[in-house]
Amino acid sequence: MAVSFFLEFRLQGFAKQYANWVNFRIQQEARRLRIRKLKERRFVSHITLFGPAQANNLSHVINEIERTCRNYAVVPFKIGGFDSFQNANANWLYLNVEPSVELENLQHELAQSLINSDQMIRNTCQSFDHSPSCKFHSSIGKYFPKDKKKFDQLLDFAETKCDLKSFKRRKISKFQKLFYLIKKYLLGNEKESKPEISLCLLRITVLGKGSHIQYEYDIALKKLLSRREALSRYWYRRSIEKLQELLKHPIARKSMILNNNIYFIGDTHFDHKNIIKYTHRPFTNVTEMNNTIKNNWNNTVGNNDKVYFLGDWTFGREHKPANYWVGQLKGIITSIRGSHDLDEKSIKFENTKVLQLQGYSFLLVHDPEDTIAEWHDWIIHGHIHNNNMDKYPFINGERKTINVSAELINYTPVSLEYLLSLDLNSIKRMETINSKPERW
C-alpha cells in the first residue's frame, strides 16, 4: 500500500522566532489589505527538501535518507530578505534562503537517490524535485492569485516593516536602543552586518499523512529519531551539543565562512593518445599525461573538497572507464556529461548544474553552445579546449564564459577562491590562467 511523505527542515531557535513574528505581522497586514489567504496547514516555519510524494513503504525512504546523509555533518545556510513567486493557484511569499554548497549537494543527492530508487516516488513527486537546482525558501503564506496588486503591497510591507533589523531591535533593551541611536545619528559610525541568520541543517523531518511527524533523521548525531524522540528536549539538547562540537573543527568553520574549497576542471581525456597532438599538450606520451594530471589534481584538492568536472573524462581505444579515474582522484566529484561520456555508465552524470556562490550565478555545462535559454549569468564550461581562443579563452567577460578545459588551466583544477579573487565582473578577457587579465 502506498504511503505519502514529505521531507522538510524545521527552523529552530532565533530563526523560528523571527519566522513566527514575520508570519504574525504579515497576516495582520493581509487582513488590513483584504487579501484573501488560501487555506493551508498550521504555520510551521520550515524549508522544503523533497515532495510531497508517495512511496511503496516509508522504510525505503528512511534508508535513502540515512545512506545519503551519512557523508554530511555540518550543512550551513543563511536566511534573510523576502521574495515571492506566482503560480496558477496562489501568490507565495517567502523568506530567502542562501544555501551552502553542502546544502545544495545534500538536497540534490537525496532527491536523485529517492527518484532513481522507487518508480512510485519518481511518478508522484513534484516537478521541481527533478530539477538539477533547488530554489530554497521558507514560505510565509499563500494568497489568492487574482490579488496581485495588493500582494505587491504586502511584499513591500514585508521588506520594509518585517526585516531582520527591525526584529532584532524589538528584542533589545531601551538602553541598547538609545545606544544604537547615538551611534547612528551622533557618531555616524553605525556599521551593521548583512541582515541574515546563519544556521545549520540539523534534522530532516519526515512527515506522513496529515503532515504529522513520523521520524526525524539527525545529521549531527547520525541517528534516526522516532516521533517521541524528535519532540524530546533531551534529544534536541544532545543534537545542539554535537553540532557545537562539530563546528569547532577547522573544516567546518571554513565551510561556515566561505565556499572556497570548490574546484573546476574539464576535458582531462585520460588515456587519449591523439589529444596530445590535437591540443598541443606538452607530454611525450599518454602515461606522462595521465600521471601529470592525476598528480596535479591530488596535490591541489583535499579529500573533503568539492570538484565539479565539466565533461570528457577519458577517450581512446583502450581507455579505462571513468570510475577508475574517479577512484584515483581526491575530492567529492560531481560530473557534468561530456561529448565523450555518452557511453559511460560507471558513474552518475548531470547534464547541467546551476550554482549560487558568493553572490554569483554559474551555469555548469560541458559545451557552452548548449546554454539554457534566457541564461544571462556566468557559464563555466569545457569542450572547446584551446581550439577557439578568440571566442572561448579562459575568461571572456563579454560572453561571461569561463573555459576550464585542462589546457587553459595548467592541467590543474582551478579553485572558486582564485576565480573570485580575479573580480570576474571587471575582466574583459583573460587568455589562459597564466595570462594577465584585460580589464574593462
C-alpha positions in Angstrom: 0.0 0.0 0.0 1.4 3.4 -1.0 2.3 5.9 1.8 2.5 9.7 1.4 5.6 11.5 2.7 7.1 14.9 2.7 10.7 16.0 3.7 11.5 19.3 5.3 13.8 21.1 7.7 12.1 22.9 10.6 13.6 26.2 11.8 14.5 26.4 15.4 15.7 29.0 18.0 16.1 32.6 16.9 15.3 31.8 13.2 12.0 30.2 14.3 11.1 33.2 16.5 11.8 35.5 13.6 9.7 33.5 11.1 6.8 33.3 13.5 7.0 37.1 14.1 7.0 37.7 10.4 4.1 35.4 9.8 2.0 37.2 12.5 2.8 40.7 11.1 2.2 39.6 7.5 -1.2 38.1 8.4 -2.3 41.3 10.1 -1.3 43.4 7.1 -3.0 40.9 4.7 -6.3 41.3 6.7 -5.9 45.1 6.5 -5.4 45.0 2.8 -8.2 42.5 2.5 -6.1 39.9 0.7 -7.7 36.5 0.8 -5.3 34.0 2.4 -5.6 30.4 1.0 -6.2 27.6 3.4 -3.1 25.7 4.4 -1.8 23.6 7.2 -0.9 25.3 10.5 2.1 27.6 10.0 5.3 25.8 10.8 8.5 27.6 9.8 10.3 25.2 7.5 12.3 24.6 4.4 11.1 22.1 1.9 13.6 19.4 0.8 11.5 17.0 -1.2 7.9 16.1 -2.0 5.1 15.6 -1.3 5.3 12.2 -2.9 4.3 8.6 -2.4 6.4 5.5 -1.8 5.8 1.8 -1.6 6.9 1.9 2.0 8.3 4.5 4.4 11.3 2.4 5.4 12.7 2.7 1.9 12.6 6.5 2.2 14.3 6.3 5.6 17.1 4.1 4.2 17.8 6.6 1.4 17.9 9.5 3.9 20.4 7.6 6.1 22.5 6.5 3.2 22.7 10.0 1.7 23.3 11.9 5.0 26.0 9.7 6.4 28.5 11.7 4.4 27.4 15.0 5.8 28.0 16.6 9.3 27.9 20.4 9.1 25.4 21.7 6.4 25.3 25.6 6.7 22.9 28.1 5.1 21.6 31.6 5.7 18.2 33.2 5.9 17.4 36.9 5.2 15.2 39.0 3.0 12.0 38.3 1.2 10.8 37.3 -2.3 7.7 35.9 -4.0 6.5 33.8 -6.9 3.2 33.2 -8.5 1.7 30.0 -9.9 -1.7 29.2 -11.2 -3.1 28.5 -7.7 -1.5 31.2 -5.5 0.8 34.1 -4.8 3.5 32.8 -2.5 5.5 35.0 -0.1 8.7 33.5 1.5 11.9 34.2 3.3 15.0 33.9 1.2 17.4 31.0 1.9 21.0 31.2 0.8 22.3 27.6 0.6 25.9 26.5 1.0 27.4 24.0 -1.4 26.9 21.3 1.2 23.1 22.0 1.4 22.8 22.1 -2.4 24.6 18.8 -2.7 22.7 17.1 0.1 19.3 18.1 -1.3 20.3 17.1 -4.9 21.8 13.8 -3.9 18.8 12.9 -1.7 16.3 13.8 -4.4 18.2 11.8 -7.0 18.5 8.8 -4.8 14.8 8.8 -4.0 13.7 9.3 -7.6 16.0 6.7 -9.0 15.3 4.0 -6.4 11.5 3.9 -6.5 9.3 4.3 -9.6 6.3 5.3 -7.4 8.3 8.2 -5.9 9.5 9.2 -9.4 5.9 9.3 -10.7 4.4 11.1 -7.8 7.0 13.6 -6.7 6.8 17.3 -7.8 8.3 18.6 -11.0 10.9 20.7 -9.1 12.2 17.6 -7.4 13.6 16.5 -10.7 15.4 19.9 -11.2 19.2 19.9 -11.1 19.0 23.0 -8.8 16.6 23.8 -6.0 15.2 27.2 -5.0 15.5 27.0 -1.3 13.0 29.2 0.6 10.9 29.3 3.8 7.2 30.0 2.9 5.4 32.6 5.0 2.0 32.3 3.3 0.0 31.8 0.1 -2.7 34.1 -1.2 -5.5 34.3 -3.8 -3.8 34.7 -7.2 -6.0 37.5 -8.5 -5.0 39.9 -5.8 -1.6 40.6 -7.5 -1.6 44.4 -6.9 -2.4 44.1 -3.2 0.0 41.2 -3.0 2.8 43.5 -4.2 1.9 45.9 -1.4 2.1 43.0 1.0 5.6 42.1 -0.3 6.7 45.8 0.1 5.4 45.7 3.7 7.4 42.6 4.4 10.6 44.1 3.0 10.3 47.4 4.9 8.5 46.5 8.1 9.4 42.9 8.8 13.2 42.9 8.1 15.6 41.2 10.4 17.0 44.5 11.7 13.5 45.6 12.9 13.1 42.2 14.7 16.4 42.5 16.4 15.8 46.0 17.6 12.5 44.8 19.0 14.3 42.4 21.3 16.9 44.7 22.7 16.6 46.8 25.8 15.7 50.6 25.9 19.3 51.3 26.8 20.6 49.4 23.8 18.1 51.2 21.6 19.4 54.5 22.9 23.0 53.5 22.4 22.1 52.4 18.8 20.5 55.8 18.0 23.6 57.6 19.4 25.9 55.6 17.2 23.7 56.1 14.1 22.9 59.8 14.3 25.5 61.4 16.5 28.7 59.4 16.0 27.8 58.4 12.4 29.6 55.2 12.7 26.8 52.6 12.5 28.2 49.5 10.9 25.8 46.6 10.9 26.4 43.2 9.4 24.4 41.9 6.5 20.8 41.2 7.8 20.8 37.4 7.7 20.7 34.5 10.1 23.4 31.8 9.9 22.1 28.2 10.5 22.9 24.6 10.0 20.7 21.8 8.8 20.2 19.9 12.0 17.5 17.3 11.2 15.5 16.1 8.2 11.8 15.8 9.2 9.8 13.0 7.6 6.1 13.9 7.5 3.3 11.5 6.8 -0.3 11.7 6.0 -1.9 14.8 7.7 1.6 16.5 7.9 2.4 14.7 11.2 6.0 13.9 12.1 6.8 10.3 11.5 10.6 10.4 12.0 13.5 12.8 12.1 17.0 12.0 11.0 19.6 13.9 13.0 22.5 14.7 10.7 24.9 15.6 13.6 24.1 12.6 15.7 23.7 10.2 12.7 20.6 8.9 14.4 17.0 8.2 13.3 14.6 9.6 15.9 11.1 8.4 16.4 8.3 10.9 16.7 8.6 10.8 20.5 12.4 11.3 20.4 12.0 14.1 17.7 9.8 16.1 20.1 12.1 15.4 23.1 14.0 18.2 24.7 16.7 15.7 25.8 17.5 14.7 22.2 17.3 18.3 20.9 19.9 19.3 23.5 22.1 16.3 22.5 21.8 17.5 18.9 22.9 21.0 19.7 25.8 19.8 21.8 27.0 17.6 19.0 26.7 20.3 16.4 28.7 22.7 18.6 31.4 20.1 18.9 31.4 19.6 15.1 31.6 23.4 14.5 34.9 23.5 16.4 36.5 21.5 13.6 38.5 23.9 11.3 37.0 22.4 8.1 33.5 23.1 9.5 34.4 26.7 10.5 35.8 27.2 7.0 32.6 25.9 5.4 30.5 28.3 7.5 32.5 31.3 6.3 33.5 30.7 2.6 32.8 28.2 -0.1 36.5 28.3 -1.1 37.1 24.5 -1.2 35.5 24.2 -4.6 37.3 23.4 -7.8 36.6 23.2 -11.5 38.2 21.3 -14.4 37.2 19.6 -17.6 38.5 17.6 -20.5 41.1 15.5 -18.9 40.9 12.9 -21.7 42.8 10.3 -19.7 44.3 7.5 -21.9 43.6 9.6 -25.1 46.8 9.5 -27.2 45.6 11.7 -30.0 44.6 14.6 -27.7 48.3 15.3 -27.1 48.7 16.2 -30.8 45.2 17.6 -31.2 45.5 20.3 -28.5 49.4 20.5 -28.4 49.7 19.1 -24.9 53.3 19.2 -23.6 53.6 15.5 -23.0 55.6 12.8 -24.8 53.2 10.0 -24.2 49.9 9.0 -22.5 51.5 7.7 -19.3 53.2 11.1 -18.7 50.0 12.9 -19.4 47.9 10.7 -17.1 50.4 10.9 -14.2 50.8 14.7 -14.5 47.1 15.4 -14.4 46.5 13.0 -11.6 49.4 14.4 -9.5 48.4 18.0 -10.2 44.8 17.1 -9.1 45.8 15.3 -5.9 48.4 17.9 -4.9 45.7 20.6 -5.2 42.4 19.1 -4.0 41.7 17.8 -0.5 39.7 14.7 0.3 36.8 16.8 1.6 36.9 19.4 -1.2 34.2 19.6 -3.9 35.2 19.3 -7.6 32.9 20.0 -10.5 34.2 18.1 -13.6 33.0 19.6 -16.8 33.0 16.5 -19.0 35.1 14.2 -21.1 36.9 12.0 -18.5 38.6 9.7 -20.9 38.8 8.5 -24.6 40.8 6.2 -26.8 40.8 2.6 -28.0 41.9 1.1 -24.7 40.8 3.7 -22.2 39.9 2.8 -18.7 36.3 3.6 -17.5 35.6 6.9 -15.8 35.1 5.4 -12.4 38.7 4.1 -12.5 40.0 7.7 -12.7 37.5 9.0 -10.2 38.8 6.4 -7.8 42.4 7.7 -8.3 41.5 11.3 -7.6 40.8 13.2 -4.4 37.7 15.2 -3.6 33.9 14.9 -3.8 33.4 14.9 -7.5 30.3 15.9 -9.5 30.5 15.1 -13.2 28.8 17.0 -16.0 28.3 14.8 -19.0 30.7 15.5 -21.9 30.5 14.6 -25.6 32.8 11.6 -25.0 31.0 10.4 -21.9 27.9 9.2 -23.7 28.6 5.5 -23.3 29.9 5.9 -19.7 27.6 4.1 -17.2 30.2 3.6 -14.4 29.4 6.9 -12.7 26.4 9.2 -12.5 26.4 12.3 -14.7 24.4 15.5 -14.8 23.7 17.4 -18.0 23.9 20.9 -16.4 24.0 22.4 -12.9 23.4 25.8 -11.5 25.4 27.1 -8.6 24.7 30.2 -6.5 28.1 31.0 -4.9 29.4 34.1 -3.2 26.9 36.4 -5.0 27.5 34.9 -8.5 25.3 32.6 -10.5 27.2 29.9 -12.5 25.8 27.6 -15.1 27.9 24.4 -15.4 27.7 22.8 -18.8 30.1 20.8 -21.0 29.5 22.6 -24.3 28.9 26.4 -23.9 26.7 26.3 -27.0 24.2 24.2 -25.0 23.4 27.0 -22.7 20.0 27.1 -21.0 17.6 29.5 -22.8 17.4 33.0 -21.2 20.6 32.4 -19.2 22.5 35.7 -18.8 24.9 35.0 -16.0 28.3 33.3 -15.9 28.9 30.0 -17.7 31.7 27.5 -16.6 32.4 25.0 -19.4 34.8 22.7 -21.1 34.6 21.1 -24.6 36.4 23.8 -26.5 39.9 23.0 -25.3 42.3 25.6 -26.8 41.0 25.4 -30.3 38.8 28.5 -30.4 40.6 31.0 -28.2 39.2 34.1 -29.9 35.7 33.2 -28.7 36.4 31.0 -25.7 39.6 31.9 -23.9 40.0 31.1 -20.2 37.7 34.1 -19.3 35.6 36.0 -21.8 33.9 38.9 -19.9 31.8 39.9 -22.9 30.2 36.4 -23.1 30.5 35.7 -19.4 32.2 32.4 -20.1 35.0 30.6 -18.1 36.7 27.8 -20.1 38.2 25.2 -17.7 39.4 22.8 -20.3 42.6 21.3 -18.9 44.9 23.0 -21.4 43.9 26.5 -20.2 44.4 25.9 -16.5 47.7 24.1 -16.4 46.1 20.7 -16.2 45.2 21.5 -12.6 41.8 22.1 -11.1 41.1 25.8 -10.6 39.5 27.0 -7.3 36.5 29.1 -6.8 38.6 31.2 -4.4 41.0 32.0 -7.2 38.2 32.9 -9.7 36.6 35.2 -7.2 39.9 36.9 -6.4 40.1 38.0 -10.0 37.0 40.2 -9.7 35.2 38.5 -12.6 32.9 41.3 -13.5 35.8 43.6 -14.1 37.5 41.3 -16.6 37.1 41.8 -20.3 39.3 39.0 -21.4 41.9 36.6 -20.0 43.7 34.2 -22.4 44.8 31.5 -20.1 45.2 31.1 -16.3 48.8 32.3 -16.7 47.8 35.5 -18.6 47.3 39.0 -17.2 43.6 39.9 -17.2 42.4 42.6 -19.6 40.1 44.9 -17.6 37.1 46.9 -18.8 
